[in-house]
Amino acid sequence: MRLNKTKSNKWKKGVRGVKQLEMVKYMEEDKPKKTYKQQWSAYNLAQTNEFTMFQDILIELIDSLIEVRKPLWKNGRPFMDIKDMIFCCVTKCYYGKSSRRNTGYLALAKGRDYIKRVPHFNTVLNYYRKPAMTQLLTHLIEQSGIPLKEIEENFVTDSSGFSTSIYSRWFNVRLGKDSERRQYKKAHLTSGAKTNVVTAVSITEGYYHDSPQFEGLVKTTAKNFNMKTMAADGAYSSRHHHNLISSVGAIPYIMFRKDATRRAKGSLVYKRMFEMFQKHRQEFLDVYHTRSNSESVFSMIKRKFGTHLYCKSEMGQINELLCLILAHNLCVLIQELFENNTVLNFKDCDGIVVKSGCCAV
């Protein structure tokens, strides 16, 4: 109930002979904002130990999953150790320093026997441009979240862009002349709704649509995790995607477009979820809004490591972005190690065999 100004002033002055009323009773009460408790003791331990533990977990992950087969011949220039170069590329993105300043951190890593020798800063930059690094980094990202397999069962999918220093020309129809616009890379991620660990990743050009990447992300996540729900926004809404999520044993919570209808057209799951959206909308939205955790994932990455990619080549930008995502996953593992006492065991993860010659400088 809300009183008009004239009557409220009379009541305050006691004109009507009644006791002065507290206007708070007649005002609309604001709903208390929902907050989430933070385990500050565990959070403080994770943040204060992250710098030293990051290298330990990274080298354990690399040694556990990557097997290098050396060539039989001994002549010619010796190859750089691919494990060392992955370590150098990821730590450079984690520290956020230039390739020259990062050399000092690599010298400290050599002193702790993480790498065999300190590479030249140009060598590190050259390895960002190697296509073989893309497969290795993607595999490490997918496998690094497996220690959280028992925790994660609800997943979300979204994409976000990372800017570059490259501009491209395009024809502006409205102005009738050529213009320039900045190119950027788009990261398509599937992540856990509880820990924000990235379980699958795909990198495309910035102006590519999100929907074509969805199938690969779901199938990759389903290989390593027991999925119960998958939440995504309307960009991924289709009957095929509903069938896809149902085929891996999960329930799809994908926002429907404004012109969506209940017709199944070969997808009974789509019809059932649309009916739930119409008749039990609040229950649908309660699960769907876990999708906001995907925004948290990109916020965590961009706040800690930045929003800009510094490599100039296309392959270098892809591998640099993959290094940022892998560094994010390692930070999540450190956080869960202190909060949930998670055992970081990579022995159950799938390894990959690499020929040292394929990544020679």
PyMOL commands that set and color helices and strands:
alter all, ss='L'
color gray80, all
select helices_A, chain A and resi 5-13+23-26+40-65+82-95+102-111+121-128+131-144+146-148+211-224+234-236+239-247+268-279+281-305+314-339+356-359
alter helices_A, ss='H'
color red, helices_A
select strands_A, chain A and resi 66-69+154-172+177-192+198-205+229-232+251-254+352-355
alter strands_A, ss='S'
color yellow, strands_A
deselect
rebuild
show_as cartoon
